[in-house]
Amino acid sequence: MKKWLVGAMIGLVAASFAFDAEAQRRLGGGKTFGRQSQQLQQQRQMTPPQQSPQQAAPAQQAANPAATAGAATTKAASPWRGALMGLAAGLGLAALASWLGFGETLAAILTVVLLGLAIALVIGFVLRRLRGPQPAYGTAGAPSREQPIGYDAQPAPVARTSMEPAAAAARPGSAMDEFMRGAPAAPRPWGVPAGFDTDGFLANAKSYYGRLQAAWDKGDLDELAEFTTHEMFTALTHELRARGGGTSRTEIVTLDATLLGIETSATDHLASVRFTGTLRVDGEIEQVDEVWNLVKPVDGKTGWLLAGIQQLS
């Protein structure tokens, strides 16, 4: 029993070391570290979780009560169905009584009664059709003539956004103007500036991805320092030290890059690039879905440098 427990513990420890080594082979080890995009984090927090089909069905029914009521009306049984079924059952009973020998007189009486009932039902139906539909009570003051939907409807007011110029701004010299002078400026919307060379930027980003991955495989500190910030380089050296100085071989099978947006502060620009694709690391396939946050100072003293990695899967 003791030998079995010792063997199981050794197996678990070996498996954990193997898992750690597997995670360390890709650049950054598939972790989230370094500088992160606040805009991306806010978007991921605001994204609602997907509902299961069991949860979505009641919500759809509550959102469309008119359709549900219409379906219930369609499924409701016709008031004539019961009368016709009763008439058919009565005729069947009359025929059954005659066949069983209860007498032709009883069968004839049942037939006459049922035919009279049928005639009365038909007459009542015709009279109701001739009278037409009765107006509903409790609708005094309502217009007697139907109007098309939206005939008298007013358009909904358009919500004013912070992007609209001048209209909502305070007048110079007013109390609101004095109050707004001390308020911080609204942050610029997250996106790609007009005129930005997105295609050229993404081409360089994919090239940097390959060069940094190759430098990571070889443990080339000089190459890593050239394309990373000081903080990111320090974090990568710690990861390389934990790897134990080994090397690996990474082949980029497929790689797609998308520029999610650029954040601009008083000191630098932060561009978030999403990389998705497939890598072959030491012969094993590995899927990639992560965001690289590249930073560049506003004064343009340096180019774009890797400042952080953000995992999406």
C-alpha positions in Angstrom: 0.0 0.0 0.0 2.8 2.4 0.9 4.6 1.6 -2.4 1.5 2.4 -4.3 1.1 5.8 -2.6 4.7 6.7 -3.1 4.4 5.8 -6.8 1.3 7.9 -7.2 2.9 10.9 -5.6 6.0 10.6 -7.8 3.8 10.4 -10.9 1.8 13.5 -9.9 5.0 15.5 -9.3 6.5 14.4 -12.6 3.3 15.4 -14.4 3.3 18.8 -12.8 6.8 19.4 -13.9 6.0 18.3 -17.4 3.0 20.7 -17.5 5.2 23.6 -16.4 7.8 22.8 -19.0 5.1 22.7 -21.7 3.7 26.1 -20.6 7.2 27.7 -20.6 8.0 26.8 -24.2 6.1 29.6 -25.9 7.1 33.2 -25.5 5.8 34.3 -22.1 4.7 30.8 -21.3 1.1 31.5 -22.3 0.6 33.8 -19.3 -0.8 37.3 -18.8 1.8 39.8 -17.5 3.3 43.2 -18.2 1.3 46.3 -19.1 -2.3 45.7 -19.8 -4.9 47.6 -21.8 -7.6 49.1 -19.6 -9.9 49.5 -22.5 -9.7 45.8 -23.4 -10.3 44.8 -19.8 -13.4 47.0 -19.6 -14.8 45.6 -22.8 -14.2 42.0 -21.5 -15.9 42.9 -18.2 -18.9 44.5 -20.0 -19.4 41.5 -22.3 -22.5 39.5 -21.0 -22.1 35.8 -20.5 -23.7 33.6 -23.1 -27.1 32.1 -22.0 -27.8 28.5 -22.3 -30.8 27.4 -24.5 -32.8 26.6 -21.3 -32.2 30.2 -20.0 -32.8 31.9 -23.4 -36.2 30.3 -24.0 -38.0 32.0 -21.1 -36.4 35.3 -22.0 -37.6 35.1 -25.5 -41.1 34.3 -24.4 -41.1 37.3 -22.0 -39.7 39.6 -24.7 -42.4 38.6 -27.2 -45.7 38.3 -25.3 -47.8 39.2 -28.3 -46.5 36.3 -30.3 -47.1 34.0 -27.4 -50.6 35.2 -27.0 -51.2 34.8 -30.8 -49.9 31.3 -30.7 -52.2 30.5 -27.8 -55.2 31.9 -29.7 -54.3 29.8 -32.7 -54.1 26.7 -30.6 -57.4 27.3 -28.9 -60.2 24.9 -29.9 -63.0 26.2 -32.1 -66.4 26.5 -30.3 -68.0 24.5 -33.1 -65.7 21.6 -32.6 -67.4 20.4 -29.4 -70.9 20.7 -30.9 -70.0 18.9 -34.1 -68.3 16.1 -32.1 -71.4 15.8 -29.9 -73.7 15.7 -33.0 -71.5 13.0 -34.5 -71.5 11.0 -31.2 -75.3 11.3 -31.0 -75.8 10.0 -34.5 -73.5 7.2 -33.7 -75.5 6.3 -30.6 -78.7 6.4 -32.6 -77.3 4.0 -35.2 -75.9 1.8 -32.5 -79.3 1.6 -30.8 -81.0 0.6 -34.0 -78.3 -2.0 -34.8 -78.6 -3.5 -31.3 -82.4 -3.9 -31.6 -83.6 -1.3 -29.2 -86.3 -0.4 -31.6 -86.6 1.8 -34.6 -88.8 4.2 -32.7 -86.0 5.1 -30.2 -83.5 5.5 -33.0 -85.9 7.8 -35.0 -86.5 10.0 -31.9 -82.8 10.4 -31.3 -82.2 11.3 -34.9 -85.0 13.9 -34.9 -83.7 15.5 -31.7 -80.1 15.7 -33.0 -81.2 17.1 -36.3 -83.2 19.8 -34.5 -80.2 20.7 -32.4 -78.0 20.9 -35.5 -80.5 23.3 -37.2 -80.7 25.5 -34.1 -76.9 25.8 -34.0 -76.7 26.7 -37.6 -79.5 29.4 -37.2 -77.7 30.9 -34.2 -74.4 31.0 -36.1 -76.0 32.8 -39.0 -77.7 35.4 -36.8 -74.4 36.2 -35.0 -72.6 36.6 -38.3 -75.3 39.0 -39.5 -75.1 41.2 -36.4 -71.4 41.7 -36.8 -68.8 42.1 -33.9 -70.0 44.0 -30.9 -67.9 47.0 -29.7 -65.9 46.4 -26.6 -67.0 48.2 -23.4 -64.8 50.5 -21.5 -63.4 52.3 -24.5 -65.3 55.5 -24.4 -63.6 58.4 -26.1 -61.5 56.1 -28.3 -61.5 57.0 -32.0 -64.1 55.0 -34.0 -61.9 55.0 -37.1 -58.7 52.8 -37.2 -55.5 54.7 -37.8 -52.3 53.2 -39.2 -49.7 52.3 -36.7 -47.5 55.2 -35.8 -49.7 57.7 -37.5 -49.6 60.1 -34.5 -46.4 58.8 -33.0 -43.6 61.2 -32.2 -40.0 60.3 -33.0 -37.9 59.3 -29.9 -35.4 61.9 -28.8 -31.9 61.1 -29.9 -29.6 60.7 -26.9 -26.9 63.3 -26.8 -23.4 61.9 -26.6 -20.1 63.4 -25.5 -18.9 63.3 -29.1 -21.3 66.1 -30.1 -19.5 69.4 -30.3 -20.4 72.8 -29.0 -24.2 72.2 -28.6 -23.9 71.0 -24.9 -20.9 73.1 -24.1 -21.3 75.8 -21.5 -21.3 79.5 -22.6 -18.1 81.4 -21.9 -18.3 83.4 -18.7 -21.3 81.4 -17.3 -21.3 79.6 -14.0 -21.2 76.2 -15.8 -18.1 77.4 -17.7 -16.4 78.2 -14.4 -17.3 74.8 -13.1 -16.2 72.9 -16.2 -12.7 74.5 -16.2 -11.6 72.4 -13.4 -13.1 69.1 -14.7 -10.7 66.6 -16.4 -10.9 66.2 -20.1 -12.9 63.3 -21.4 -10.8 60.3 -22.5 -10.4 59.9 -26.2 -12.4 57.0 -27.7 -10.6 53.7 -28.2 -10.0 53.0 -31.8 -7.6 53.5 -34.7 -6.9 57.1 -35.6 -7.8 58.3 -39.1 -4.9 58.0 -41.6 -3.1 55.4 -39.5 -1.2 52.8 -41.6 -2.9 49.8 -40.2 -1.7 47.3 -42.8 1.9 48.4 -42.5 1.7 48.4 -38.7 0.3 44.8 -38.6 2.9 43.6 -41.0 5.7 44.8 -38.8 3.9 43.4 -35.7 3.7 40.0 -37.2 7.4 40.3 -38.1 8.2 41.2 -34.5 6.2 38.3 -33.3 8.3 35.9 -35.3 11.6 37.5 -34.3 10.7 37.6 -30.6 9.6 34.0 -30.6 12.9 33.0 -32.2 14.8 35.0 -29.7 12.8 33.3 -26.9 13.5 29.8 -28.3 17.3 30.5 -28.4 17.4 32.5 -25.1 18.8 35.5 -27.0 18.7 38.3 -24.4 20.1 41.0 -26.8 17.3 40.4 -29.3 14.7 40.4 -26.6 16.0 43.6 -25.1 15.8 45.3 -28.5 12.1 44.8 -28.9 10.8 45.0 -25.3 10.4 47.6 -22.6 12.7 47.4 -19.5 9.9 46.0 -17.4 8.9 43.4 -20.0 12.5 42.4 -20.5 13.0 41.8 -16.8 9.9 39.6 -16.6 11.1 37.6 -19.7 14.5 37.0 -18.2 12.8 35.6 -15.0 10.8 33.2 -17.3 13.9 32.1 -19.1 15.7 31.5 -15.8 12.8 29.3 -14.7 13.0 27.4 -18.0 16.5 26.3 -17.0 18.4 27.5 -20.0 17.0 25.0 -22.5 16.1 25.8 -26.1 13.1 25.0 -28.3 12.1 25.2 -31.9 8.9 27.1 -32.8 7.3 27.1 -36.3 4.5 29.5 -37.1 1.9 27.6 -39.0 -0.8 30.3 -39.2 -0.9 33.8 -37.7 -3.5 36.5 -38.0 -3.2 40.0 -36.5 -5.9 42.5 -35.7 -5.4 46.0 -34.4 -8.0 46.4 -31.6 -7.3 50.0 -30.8 -4.7 52.6 -29.7 -4.8 54.4 -26.3 -3.0 57.7 -26.1 -1.9 59.2 -22.8 0.3 62.2 -22.0 3.5 60.2 -22.4 2.9 57.4 -24.8 0.7 55.5 -27.2 -0.5 51.9 -26.4 -1.5 49.7 -29.3 -3.3 46.4 -28.7 -2.8 43.8 -31.3 -4.6 40.5 -31.2 -2.7 37.5 -32.5 -4.6 34.3 -33.4 -3.2 31.3 -35.1 -1.4 28.0 -34.7 2.2 27.2 -33.7 4.2 24.0 -33.8 6.4 24.0 -30.8 8.9 21.2 -30.8 6.7 19.2 -33.1 3.5 19.7 -31.1 0.6 21.9 -32.2 -0.4 24.9 -29.9 -3.3 27.3 -30.4 -2.7 31.0 -29.8 -5.2 33.7 -28.9 -3.6 36.6 -27.1 -3.1 40.4 -27.2 0.3 42.0 -27.4 0.4 45.5 -26.0 2.9 47.6 -27.9 4.0 51.0 -26.5 5.6 54.0 -28.2 6.5 57.3 -26.6 4.7 60.4 -27.8 8.0 62.2 -28.5 9.0 59.3 -30.9 12.4 58.7 -29.3 12.0 54.9 -29.8 9.8 52.6 -32.0 7.1 50.3 -30.9 8.2 48.0 -28.0 6.4 45.0 -26.4 5.1 46.1 -23.0 2.7 43.3 -22.1 0.9 40.1 -23.1 -2.8 39.5 -22.4 -4.3 36.0 -22.8 -7.8 35.8 -24.2 -8.3 32.0 -24.0 
